[in-house]
Amino acid sequence: MTVPLASSPLDRAGSRLGALRTRASATVAALAVTGAAVAVAVATSSPATAEPGNVVVSENFSAGSLPAGWNAVDGTWKVENGRLYGTSTSSSENNKITFGRHLNDFRLEATMRFESVSAATRWASLGVDVPADGATPWWIATMRSGTTAANGLEFAQRTTANAWVVTNTASAPYAAGTGRDVRVAVEVHGNQARWIFDGREAMRTNSLQRSANGVQGLFVNGATVSYDDVTVTELAPNGYIRPEGSPFTVIAHRGASAAAPENTLVAQEIARKGGADWIENDVQPSKDGIPFILHDGTVDRTTDGTGNIRDLTAAQIKALDAGSWFGPQYVGERVPTLAEQLADLRTRGGNLLVEIKGKHTRDEVATIIQVIRDEQMMGRVFIQSFEVDALRYTYEIAPELPLGLLRSNLDADPVAIAKELHLTAYNPDGNALLAKPEVVAPLHAAGVAVMAWTMDSAGLWQRLERIGTDAIITNRASELVGWNSAFLQRASADPTVAITSPADGARLDRAQSPVLAVAATNADTVTVTLDGKKSAAGRKLDLAKLTAGRHTISTEVTGPEGTATATSTFTVTVNQAGLGYLILTSGADPAAVTAMTTKLVRAEYAELAAYADRQAGKLVPAAVASVIAADARTLALR
């Protein structure tokens, strides 16, 4: 599922739908599986407790030597000219330097520059989970110098057998090349991470295998790469709030339920291959207390059997056909146990949003949690339920599990109930949420994500994105994955504005008549002022009526996504040619024009100023006479 990360490094100009787009500063990032089937292990030890916003590492290499605590494992690493340089002479050398400390939720960012490469396929990486001594296995977020290739960016693991497992690939919008600074970042929450290239999310993963003590690192392969401004910042553990500019977390409702029989392992596999971030399924006990994956209270609708699930033994349920009702190609599919589903996710990749369906006793909830523990999936399961008691029991038994409250209608005070139940997410019906979108901002401010169910159309997704919804539970997970891809590639909807004429810093004389021109995008309104007085784009500036000296143009545009402003200055200069133009176009009496022109040609500027003053309102229009006199006095002083 898409889980958010810390706030994006690029702030959008102006307001974003008011407070509805507010993001809790320490939340972020979610990750999507690309469909690769990979083995996923789970760290069982507890990482260091996060202190959101705490900067663990901040290094600009100004000291001129390797910082204390940085371990150059292999290759050549040196500090020169305020940058760290790493060199790998061969494509077979994965040279690395390690630093930092073990964290579960953090953001690692750096400015990277390829100084030279042996080939465009060579790479540099941010190490997101690396033993301090550089031993395998380790995980990296990689950038090739040829970043526009299909695998220009990667999440990858180097295994203990010194083999590569590449879980996710993406292309960047432009090539890093050589000699070019690129600001990159990775935001990590447990087994999930988000790759950010020059301020924009490029891809996600939920396939990281976290260790008990891995730290951060920098890598170089077949290249010389320089690094600067390396920072590691701790993030809040709730990585489910969608950061600004990041797409939805995709939650496949009962698996790929539009393409396969719901709540089966085949539905789970199709959803996983389609790129869903999380699988959503329902759990209920059999007569003999085994948690099974089934939505209805009876097996009638989705199997070839009949009866209440709680009246059937595990053996009876396992004998049922759970696929033929959906289509002949699914004959023989079985109702999976929770343990079977979790084992599949653990070994093949993926996370589970499990709904505790209907009333459960504390012992029944305890059994569910024990199965999750036994399958080593505590770090990759999210519990939700309509039943408040089920959530209370879960928190009592396993407070580390994230909790979501399902609602058909919104509570009067969602924040209060979220605090009472220790919720990680508030999960309302999507239509109820759209009817009252103002609840999103206070929930985010309280550190609570919002996951809407069950929304299956692009029109609804767009509306939910605009109000700040974090995750979508949908029957059409693969379609939402595609929608997310388009969302990431879209042009920015933020308004922009620039003053294109007169150019900023222009020096103009009286003979020129520039047009005040403004270029704006995504704007509904454009406001322009000249020296604080209202003006208009497209207006020709009459420099004969402006005082000599500096003038300021300001503009503000507003659009659906906020506001943008721009300022430009130009200077009206005084010279003989400009003053001549002013006299000839002054509308003065011909005799006065002749007299003033004669004095101008003779450079009799003081006399010209005095003449203009005497004839103001007589032979020379008063307004222009004052300008002629002022310019003439300026020239007289030179």
C-alpha positions as CSV (number, residue, x, y, z in Angstrom):
1,M,0.0,0.0,0.0
2,T,1.1,3.5,-0.4
3,V,2.5,4.6,2.7
4,P,3.6,8.1,3.2
5,L,6.9,9.5,4.2
6,A,8.3,12.6,5.5
7,S,7.2,15.9,3.9
8,S,8.5,16.4,0.4
9,P,11.6,18.6,-0.1
10,L,9.8,20.7,-2.7
11,D,7.2,22.9,-1.2
12,R,4.3,23.8,-3.5
13,A,3.8,27.5,-4.0
14,G,0.8,28.9,-2.3
15,S,-2.1,27.2,-0.7
16,R,-3.3,23.7,-1.6
17,L,-7.0,23.5,-1.1
18,G,-6.6,25.2,2.2
19,A,-5.9,23.2,5.2
20,L,-7.3,20.0,3.6
21,R,-3.8,19.3,2.1
22,T,-2.0,19.8,5.4
23,R,0.4,16.9,6.0
24,A,1.7,15.9,9.4
25,S,5.4,17.0,9.1
26,A,6.9,13.7,10.2
27,T,4.8,11.3,8.1
28,V,5.4,9.9,4.7
29,A,5.9,7.3,2.2
30,A,4.5,4.2,0.9
31,L,5.6,1.7,-1.3
32,A,4.4,-0.3,-4.2
33,V,5.4,-3.7,-5.4
34,T,6.2,-3.9,-9.1
35,G,4.9,-7.4,-9.3
36,A,8.2,-9.2,-8.8
37,A,8.0,-12.3,-6.8
38,V,10.7,-12.2,-4.2
39,A,11.4,-13.8,-0.9
40,V,10.8,-11.4,2.0
41,A,12.3,-11.8,5.4
42,V,11.2,-10.0,8.5
43,A,13.4,-8.5,11.2
44,T,12.2,-9.7,14.6
45,S,14.2,-7.3,16.7
46,S,13.0,-3.8,17.6
47,P,14.8,-0.9,15.9
48,A,15.7,2.3,17.6
49,T,12.8,4.4,18.6
50,A,12.2,7.2,16.2
51,E,12.2,10.8,17.3
52,P,10.4,12.5,14.3
53,G,12.4,15.3,12.8
54,N,15.6,14.4,14.7
55,V,18.6,14.8,12.3
56,V,20.9,11.8,12.9
57,V,23.4,12.7,10.2
58,S,24.1,16.1,8.6
59,E,27.4,16.3,6.7
60,N,28.7,18.8,4.1
61,F,32.3,17.7,4.3
62,S,33.6,21.1,5.1
63,A,36.1,19.8,7.5
64,G,38.3,18.4,4.7
65,S,38.5,14.8,6.0
66,L,36.3,11.8,6.4
67,P,33.8,12.5,9.2
68,A,34.1,10.7,12.5
69,G,32.1,7.4,12.5
70,W,32.2,7.1,8.7
71,N,33.7,3.7,7.7
72,A,35.3,3.4,4.3
73,V,34.8,-0.3,3.8
74,D,36.3,-0.7,0.4
75,G,37.4,1.4,-2.7
76,T,38.9,4.9,-2.5
77,W,37.0,7.5,-0.5
78,K,38.4,11.0,0.1
79,V,37.1,14.5,0.9
80,E,38.2,17.3,-1.4
81,N,36.7,20.8,-2.1
82,G,33.9,20.3,0.3
83,R,32.6,17.0,-1.3
84,L,33.1,13.3,-0.6
85,Y,34.5,11.4,-3.6
86,G,34.2,7.6,-4.0
87,T,35.9,5.7,-6.8
88,S,35.3,2.2,-8.0
89,T,37.7,1.2,-10.8
90,S,35.7,-1.8,-12.0
91,S,32.1,-2.8,-12.6
92,S,32.7,-5.8,-10.3
93,E,33.6,-3.5,-7.4
94,N,30.6,-2.4,-5.3
95,N,32.6,0.0,-3.1
96,K,30.9,1.4,0.0
97,I,31.2,3.7,3.0
98,T,28.9,3.3,5.9
99,F,27.6,5.7,8.6
100,G,24.6,6.6,10.7
101,R,22.7,4.1,13.0
102,H,19.9,1.6,12.7
103,L,16.5,3.2,12.2
104,N,13.1,1.8,11.2
105,D,11.7,5.1,9.9
106,F,14.0,7.6,8.2
107,R,14.8,9.8,5.3
108,L,18.3,9.6,3.7
109,E,19.1,12.2,1.2
110,A,22.2,13.5,-0.7
111,T,23.4,15.5,-3.6
112,M,25.1,13.1,-6.0
113,R,27.3,13.8,-9.1
114,F,28.9,11.4,-11.5
115,E,32.4,12.8,-12.1
116,S,33.3,10.0,-14.5
117,V,31.9,6.6,-15.5
118,S,33.2,3.6,-17.4
119,A,29.7,3.2,-19.0
120,A,26.2,4.7,-18.7
121,T,25.1,1.5,-16.9
122,R,27.4,2.2,-14.0
123,W,25.8,3.4,-10.8
124,A,25.9,5.0,-7.4
125,S,23.6,4.2,-4.5
126,L,22.1,5.2,-1.2
127,G,22.4,2.3,1.2
128,V,19.2,1.9,3.2
129,D,20.1,-1.1,5.3
130,V,23.8,-2.0,5.3
131,P,25.8,-3.8,8.0
132,A,28.4,-1.3,9.4
133,D,31.2,-3.6,8.2
134,G,29.7,-3.7,4.7
135,A,29.0,-7.5,4.8
136,T,26.1,-8.9,2.8
137,P,23.2,-8.9,2.7
138,W,22.5,-5.2,2.1
139,W,19.8,-3.1,0.4
140,I,20.4,-0.1,-1.8
141,A,18.5,2.5,-3.8
142,T,20.5,2.8,-7.0
143,M,20.9,5.5,-9.7
144,R,22.7,4.9,-12.9
145,S,24.4,7.7,-14.8
146,G,22.0,6.7,-17.6
147,T,19.0,7.2,-15.4
148,T,16.5,7.4,-18.3
149,A,16.9,3.7,-18.9
150,A,14.1,1.4,-17.8
151,N,16.3,0.4,-14.9
152,G,17.9,3.8,-14.4
153,L,16.6,3.7,-10.8
154,E,16.4,0.5,-8.7
155,F,15.7,-1.0,-5.4
156,A,18.0,-4.0,-5.0
157,Q,19.5,-6.4,-2.5
158,R,22.9,-8.0,-2.5
159,T,22.4,-11.4,-1.0
160,T,24.8,-13.5,1.2
161,A,25.5,-15.5,-1.9
162,N,26.7,-12.3,-3.6
163,A,23.8,-12.4,-6.0
164,W,21.5,-9.5,-7.0
165,V,17.7,-9.4,-6.2
166,V,16.3,-6.4,-8.0
167,T,12.8,-5.8,-6.6
168,N,11.8,-2.6,-8.4
169,T,13.0,-0.5,-11.4
170,A,12.0,2.8,-12.9
171,S,13.3,5.5,-15.2
172,A,14.1,9.0,-14.2
173,P,12.7,12.0,-16.2
174,Y,16.2,12.9,-17.4
175,A,19.7,11.5,-17.4
176,A,22.0,12.2,-14.5
177,G,24.9,12.0,-16.9
178,T,28.3,13.3,-15.6
179,G,29.1,16.7,-14.0
180,R,25.5,17.3,-13.0
181,D,24.3,17.6,-9.4
182,V,21.2,15.5,-8.6
183,R,19.4,15.7,-5.3
184,V,18.1,12.3,-4.4
185,A,16.4,10.8,-1.3
186,V,14.9,7.6,0.0
187,E,12.2,7.6,2.6
188,V,12.0,4.3,4.5
189,H,9.3,2.8,6.8
190,G,10.1,-0.7,7.8
191,N,10.0,-2.9,4.7
192,Q,8.7,-0.1,2.6
193,A,10.6,2.7,0.8
194,R,10.1,5.6,-1.6
195,W,12.7,6.6,-4.2
196,I,12.7,10.4,-4.8
197,F,14.6,11.9,-7.7
198,D,15.2,15.6,-7.7
199,G,12.1,16.2,-5.5
200,R,9.7,13.8,-7.3
201,E,8.7,10.3,-6.3
202,A,10.0,7.9,-8.9
203,M,9.0,4.5,-7.4
204,R,8.2,2.6,-4.3
205,T,8.9,-0.8,-2.8
206,N,7.4,-2.9,0.0
207,S,10.0,-5.7,-0.4
208,L,12.9,-4.5,1.8
209,Q,14.3,-7.1,4.1
210,R,15.2,-5.2,7.2
211,S,18.0,-6.3,9.5
212,A,18.4,-5.9,13.2
213,N,21.3,-3.5,13.0
214,G,21.9,-2.2,9.5
215,V,22.9,1.4,9.1
216,Q,23.1,3.8,6.1
217,G,25.7,3.9,3.4
218,L,26.9,5.3,0.0
219,F,28.0,3.1,-2.9
220,V,29.8,3.5,-6.1
221,N,30.3,1.0,-9.0
222,G,32.5,1.5,-12.0
223,A,32.7,5.2,-11.6
224,T,33.9,8.2,-9.6
225,V,31.0,9.9,-7.8
226,S,31.0,12.9,-5.5
227,Y,28.5,13.4,-2.7
228,D,27.5,16.5,-0.7
229,D,24.9,17.5,1.9
230,V,24.2,14.0,3.2
231,T,21.5,14.0,5.8
232,V,19.6,11.3,7.7
233,T,16.4,12.4,9.4
234,E,14.2,10.2,11.6
235,L,10.5,9.9,10.6
236,A,7.4,9.2,12.6
237,P,6.4,5.5,12.5
238,N,3.1,6.2,10.9
239,G,4.2,6.1,7.3
240,Y,0.6,5.8,6.0
241,I,-0.1,9.5,5.5
242,R,0.4,10.3,1.8
243,P,2.9,13.0,1.3
244,E,2.2,15.9,-1.0
245,G,2.7,14.9,-4.6
246,S,2.7,11.2,-3.9
247,P,0.0,8.9,-5.3
248,F,-2.4,6.7,-3.3
249,T,-1.6,3.6,-1.4
250,V,-3.4,0.9,-3.5
251,I,-5.3,-1.7,-1.4
252,A,-6.7,-4.6,-3.3
253,H,-10.2,-5.3,-1.9
254,R,-10.4,-9.0,-1.1
255,G,-7.5,-9.4,-3.5
256,A,-8.1,-8.8,-7.2
257,S,-11.8,-9.4,-6.6
258,A,-12.8,-8.0,-10.0
259,A,-10.6,-10.6,-11.8
260,A,-10.6,-13.6,-9.5
261,P,-12.7,-15.2,-6.8
262,E,-12.4,-13.0,-3.7
263,N,-10.4,-13.8,-0.7
264,T,-8.5,-16.6,-2.4
265,L,-4.7,-17.0,-2.9
266,V,-5.2,-16.7,-6.7
267,A,-6.9,-13.3,-6.1
268,Q,-4.0,-12.3,-3.9
269,E,-1.5,-13.4,-6.6
270,I,-3.2,-11.4,-9.3
271,A,-3.4,-8.3,-7.1
272,R,0.3,-8.7,-6.3
273,K,1.3,-9.0,-9.9
274,G,-0.9,-6.0,-10.7
275,G,1.2,-3.8,-8.4
276,A,-1.1,-3.5,-5.4
277,D,0.6,-2.2,-2.3
278,W,-1.6,-4.1,0.2
279,I,-4.0,-7.0,0.0
280,E,-7.3,-6.5,2.0
281,N,-9.0,-9.6,3.2
282,D,-11.5,-10.7,5.9
283,V,-10.8,-13.1,8.7
284,Q,-13.3,-15.3,10.7
285,P,-12.9,-18.4,12.8
286,S,-14.1,-21.9,12.0
287,K,-16.0,-24.0,14.5
288,D,-12.7,-25.4,15.8
289,G,-11.2,-21.9,16.1
290,I,-9.0,-21.7,12.9
291,P,-9.0,-18.2,11.4
292,F,-10.1,-18.4,7.7
293,I,-10.2,-15.8,5.0
294,L,-13.9,-15.3,4.2
295,H,-16.1,-12.2,3.9
296,D,-19.6,-13.4,4.5
297,G,-20.9,-15.1,7.6
298,T,-21.8,-18.1,5.5
299,V,-20.0,-20.0,2.8
300,D,-23.0,-20.0,0.6
301,R,-22.2,-17.2,-1.9
302,T,-18.5,-17.9,-2.5
303,T,-18.2,-21.7,-2.3
304,D,-20.1,-24.8,-3.3
305,G,-21.1,-25.4,0.3
306,T,-23.7,-24.0,2.7
307,G,-23.8,-23.0,6.3
308,N,-22.3,-20.5,8.8
309,I,-18.5,-20.5,8.8
310,R,-18.6,-20.7,12.6
311,D,-20.6,-23.9,12.4
312,L,-18.1,-25.6,10.1
313,T,-14.8,-27.3,11.0
314,A,-11.6,-26.4,9.3
315,A,-11.6,-29.8,7.5
316,Q,-15.1,-29.1,6.2
317,I,-14.2,-25.6,5.0
318,K,-11.0,-26.8,3.3
319,A,-13.0,-29.4,1.3
320,L,-15.1,-26.6,-0.3
321,D,-14.6,-25.2,-3.9
322,A,-14.2,-21.5,-3.6
323,G,-13.5,-20.7,-7.2
324,S,-16.1,-22.3,-9.5
325,W,-18.8,-19.7,-8.6
326,F,-16.6,-17.1,-10.2
327,G,-15.5,-18.9,-13.4
328,P,-14.5,-22.3,-14.7
329,Q,-10.8,-21.5,-14.8
330,Y,-10.9,-21.2,-11.0
331,V,-12.4,-24.6,-10.2
332,G,-10.7,-26.1,-7.2
333,E,-9.6,-22.9,-5.5
334,R,-9.9,-23.2,-1.7
335,V,-10.8,-21.0,1.2
336,P,-7.3,-20.2,2.6
337,T,-6.6,-20.0,6.3
338,L,-5.0,-16.8,7.6
339,A,-1.8,-18.8,8.1
340,E,-1.7,-19.9,4.5
341,Q,-2.4,-16.4,3.3
342,L,0.4,-14.9,5.5
343,A,2.8,-17.6,4.4
344,D,2.2,-16.7,0.8
345,L,2.8,-13.0,1.4
346,R,5.9,-13.7,3.5
347,T,7.5,-15.9,0.8
348,R,6.2,-14.1,-2.4
349,G,6.0,-10.5,-1.2
350,G,3.2,-8.2,-0.1
351,N,1.4,-6.8,3.0
352,L,-2.0,-7.6,4.5
353,L,-4.7,-5.3,5.6
354,V,-6.9,-7.8,7.5
355,E,-10.4,-7.0,8.6
356,I,-11.6,-8.8,11.7
357,K,-15.0,-9.6,10.5
358,G,-17.9,-9.5,12.9
359,K,-18.0,-9.9,16.7
360,H,-14.9,-11.7,18.1
361,T,-14.0,-12.6,21.6
362,R,-10.7,-11.6,23.1
363,D,-9.5,-15.1,22.8
364,E,-10.5,-15.2,19.1
365,V,-8.6,-12.0,18.5
366,A,-5.6,-13.4,20.4
367,T,-5.6,-16.4,18.1
368,I,-5.5,-14.2,15.0
369,I,-2.5,-12.3,16.5
370,Q,-0.7,-15.5,17.4
371,V,-1.0,-16.7,13.8
372,I,0.5,-13.4,12.6
373,R,3.3,-13.8,15.1
374,D,3.9,-17.5,14.1
375,E,4.1,-16.5,10.5
376,Q,6.7,-13.7,11.3
377,M,4.4,-11.1,9.7
378,M,3.9,-8.6,12.6
379,G,5.7,-5.9,10.7
380,R,3.6,-6.3,7.6
381,V,0.0,-6.6,8.8
382,F,-2.5,-3.8,9.4
383,I,-5.6,-4.6,11.4
384,Q,-9.0,-3.0,10.7
385,S,-12.5,-3.6,11.8
386,F,-16.0,-2.2,12.2
387,E,-16.0,-3.7,15.7
388,V,-14.5,-1.4,18.3
389,D,-14.0,-4.3,20.8
390,A,-11.9,-6.2,18.3
391,L,-9.6,-3.1,18.0
392,R,-9.4,-2.7,21.7
393,Y,-8.5,-6.4,22.2
394,T,-5.8,-6.0,19.4
395,Y,-4.3,-3.0,21.1
396,E,-4.2,-4.8,24.5
397,I,-2.5,-7.9,23.1
398,A,-0.3,-6.4,20.4
399,P,0.0,-2.5,20.7
400,E,2.6,-2.5,17.9
401,L,0.1,-3.5,15.2
402,P,-1.4,-0.6,13.3
403,L,-5.2,-0.2,13.7
404,G,-7.9,1.1,11.4
405,L,-11.5,1.8,12.3
406,L,-14.0,1.0,9.5
407,R,-17.0,3.3,9.3
408,S,-20.0,3.5,7.1
409,N,-20.8,6.9,8.4
410,L,-18.4,9.5,9.9
411,D,-18.2,9.9,13.6
412,A,-19.1,13.3,15.1
413,D,-15.4,13.7,16.1
414,P,-13.2,11.3,14.2
415,V,-10.0,12.6,15.9
416,A,-11.4,11.9,19.4
417,I,-12.3,8.3,18.5
418,A,-8.9,7.9,16.8
419,K,-7.1,8.9,20.0
420,E,-9.4,6.7,22.1
421,L,-8.7,3.6,20.0
422,H,-5.0,4.4,19.2
423,L,-5.8,4.4,15.5
424,T,-3.2,4.6,12.8
425,A,-5.9,5.1,10.2
426,Y,-9.5,6.1,10.0
427,N,-11.2,4.1,7.3
428,P,-14.6,5.5,6.2
429,D,-16.9,4.7,3.2
430,G,-15.5,6.9,0.4
431,N,-18.8,8.5,-0.4
432,A,-19.3,9.5,3.3
433,L,-15.8,11.0,3.2
434,L,-16.5,13.0,0.0
435,A,-19.7,14.4,1.7
436,K,-17.6,15.7,4.6
437,P,-14.0,16.2,3.3
438,E,-13.1,18.7,6.1
439,V,-12.4,15.8,8.4
440,V,-9.2,14.9,6.6
441,A,-7.1,17.8,7.8
442,P,-7.6,17.4,11.5
443,L,-7.0,13.7,11.2
444,H,-3.7,14.3,9.5
445,A,-2.8,16.9,12.1
446,A,-3.4,14.2,14.7
447,G,-1.1,11.8,12.8
448,V,-3.9,9.6,11.5
449,A,-4.1,8.4,7.9
450,V,-7.4,8.2,6.0
451,M,-8.2,5.1,3.9
452,A,-11.4,5.2,1.9
453,W,-13.4,2.1,0.8
454,T,-14.5,0.8,-1.7
455,M,-14.0,3.2,-4.6
456,D,-13.7,1.8,-8.1
457,S,-13.8,4.7,-10.6
458,A,-11.2,7.3,-11.8
459,G,-13.6,10.1,-11.1
460,L,-14.0,9.2,-7.5
461,W,-10.2,8.6,-7.2
462,Q,-9.6,12.1,-8.5
463,R,-12.0,13.7,-6.0
464,L,-10.5,11.7,-3.1
465,E,-7.0,12.7,-4.1
466,R,-8.0,16.4,-4.1
467,I,-9.2,16.2,-0.5
468,G,-6.0,14.5,0.7
469,T,-7.1,10.9,1.1
470,D,-4.1,8.6,1.7
471,A,-5.2,5.2,0.6
472,I,-8.0,3.6,-1.5
473,I,-9.5,0.2,-1.0
474,T,-10.7,-0.9,-4.4
475,N,-11.9,-3.9,-6.4
476,R,-9.9,-2.5,-9.4
477,A,-6.4,-2.4,-7.9
478,S,-4.5,-2.7,-11.2
479,E,-6.5,0.1,-12.7
480,L,-5.7,2.3,-9.7
481,V,-2.0,1.4,-10.1
482,G,-2.2,2.7,-13.6
483,W,-4.0,5.8,-12.4
484,N,-1.2,6.3,-9.9
485,S,1.4,6.0,-12.7
486,A,-0.3,8.7,-14.7
487,F,-0.6,10.8,-11.5
488,L,3.2,10.7,-11.1
489,Q,3.8,11.7,-14.7
490,R,1.3,14.5,-14.8
491,A,2.5,18.1,-15.2
492,S,2.3,20.2,-12.1
493,A,-1.1,21.8,-11.5
494,D,0.5,24.6,-9.4
495,P,0.0,28.0,-10.9
496,T,3.1,29.7,-12.3
497,V,3.8,33.3,-13.4
498,A,6.6,35.2,-14.9
499,I,7.0,38.8,-16.1
500,T,8.5,38.5,-19.6
501,S,8.5,42.2,-20.6
502,P,10.1,44.5,-19.6
503,A,12.8,42.0,-18.7
504,D,13.9,42.1,-15.1
505,G,16.7,44.7,-14.8
506,A,16.1,46.3,-18.2
507,R,17.3,49.9,-18.7
508,L,15.0,51.7,-21.1
509,D,15.1,55.3,-22.5
510,R,12.1,57.5,-23.3
511,A,12.1,56.4,-26.9
512,Q,11.1,52.9,-26.1
513,S,7.6,51.6,-25.5
514,P,7.6,48.1,-24.2
515,V,4.5,46.1,-23.6
516,L,3.9,44.8,-20.1
517,A,3.7,41.0,-20.7
518,V,3.0,38.2,-18.2
519,A,3.3,34.5,-18.8
520,A,1.0,32.4,-16.5
521,T,0.0,28.7,-16.3
522,N,-2.8,27.0,-14.3
523,A,-4.2,30.4,-13.4
524,D,-7.8,31.6,-13.3
525,T,-7.0,35.2,-12.3
526,V,-4.0,37.5,-13.0
527,T,-3.4,40.7,-11.1
528,V,-0.7,43.2,-12.2
529,T,0.5,46.4,-10.5
530,L,3.1,49.0,-11.6
531,D,4.7,50.9,-8.7
532,G,1.8,49.6,-6.5
533,K,-0.9,50.9,-8.8
534,K,-3.2,48.6,-10.7
535,S,-2.2,47.9,-14.3
536,A,-2.8,45.2,-16.8
537,A,-1.0,42.6,-18.8
538,G,-0.8,43.6,-22.5
539,R,-0.6,47.3,-21.7
540,K,1.9,49.4,-23.6
541,L,4.0,51.3,-21.1
542,D,4.3,55.1,-21.9
543,L,7.8,55.8,-20.7
544,A,7.3,59.5,-21.5
545,K,5.0,59.8,-18.5
546,L,7.1,57.9,-16.0
547,T,9.7,59.5,-13.8
548,A,13.3,58.6,-14.4
549,G,14.6,55.8,-12.2
550,R,13.6,52.4,-11.1
551,H,10.0,51.1,-11.4
552,T,8.5,47.8,-10.1
553,I,6.0,45.5,-11.7
554,S,4.3,42.9,-9.5
555,T,1.9,40.2,-10.5
556,E,-0.1,37.5,-8.6
557,V,-2.0,34.7,-10.1
558,T,-4.5,32.3,-8.5
559,G,-5.7,28.9,-9.6
560,P,-7.4,25.8,-8.2
561,E,-4.0,24.6,-6.7
562,G,-3.0,27.9,-5.0
563,T,-1.3,31.2,-5.8
564,A,2.0,32.3,-7.4
565,T,3.7,35.7,-7.5
566,A,6.5,37.4,-9.5
567,T,8.3,40.8,-9.4
568,S,10.3,42.6,-11.9
569,T,12.1,45.9,-12.0
570,F,13.2,48.2,-14.8
571,T,14.9,51.6,-15.0
572,V,13.9,54.6,-17.1
573,T,17.2,56.2,-18.1
574,V,17.8,59.8,-19.1
575,N,19.9,60.5,-22.3
576,Q,19.9,63.0,-25.0
577,A,18.1,60.8,-27.6
578,G,15.4,59.9,-25.2
579,L,14.9,63.6,-24.3
580,G,14.7,64.4,-28.0
581,Y,12.0,61.8,-28.4
582,L,10.1,63.3,-25.5
583,I,10.2,66.8,-27.0
584,L,9.2,65.7,-30.5
585,T,6.2,63.7,-29.1
586,S,5.2,66.2,-26.5
587,G,2.3,67.8,-28.4
588,A,3.8,71.2,-27.7
589,D,3.4,74.3,-30.0
590,P,5.7,74.0,-33.0
591,A,7.6,77.1,-32.0
592,A,8.2,75.6,-28.6
593,V,9.3,72.3,-30.1
594,T,11.8,74.2,-32.3
595,A,13.1,76.2,-29.3
596,M,13.5,73.1,-27.1
597,T,15.2,71.1,-29.9
598,T,17.7,73.8,-30.5
599,K,18.7,74.0,-26.8
600,L,18.9,70.2,-26.7
601,V,21.2,70.0,-29.7
602,R,23.5,72.7,-28.2
603,A,23.5,70.7,-24.9
604,E,22.0,73.8,-23.1
605,Y,20.2,71.6,-20.6
606,A,19.8,74.1,-17.8
607,E,18.2,76.6,-20.3
608,L,16.0,73.9,-21.7
609,A,14.8,73.0,-18.2
610,A,14.0,76.7,-17.4
611,Y,12.2,77.1,-20.8
612,A,10.0,74.0,-20.1
613,D,9.1,75.3,-16.7
614,R,8.1,78.7,-18.1
615,Q,6.0,77.3,-20.9
616,A,4.3,74.6,-18.8
617,G,0.6,74.8,-19.4
618,K,1.1,77.4,-22.1
619,L,3.1,76.3,-25.2
620,V,4.0,73.0,-23.6
621,P,1.4,70.7,-22.0
622,A,2.0,70.8,-18.2
623,A,2.4,67.1,-17.6
624,V,5.1,66.6,-20.2
625,A,6.8,69.9,-19.5
626,S,7.6,68.7,-15.9
627,V,9.2,65.5,-17.3
628,I,11.2,67.4,-19.9
629,A,12.4,69.8,-17.2
630,A,13.4,67.0,-14.9
631,D,15.3,65.1,-17.5
632,A,17.1,68.3,-18.7
633,R,18.2,69.0,-15.2
634,T,19.6,65.5,-14.8
635,L,21.6,65.9,-18.0
636,A,22.8,69.3,-16.8
637,L,24.4,67.7,-13.7
638,R,26.4,65.2,-15.7
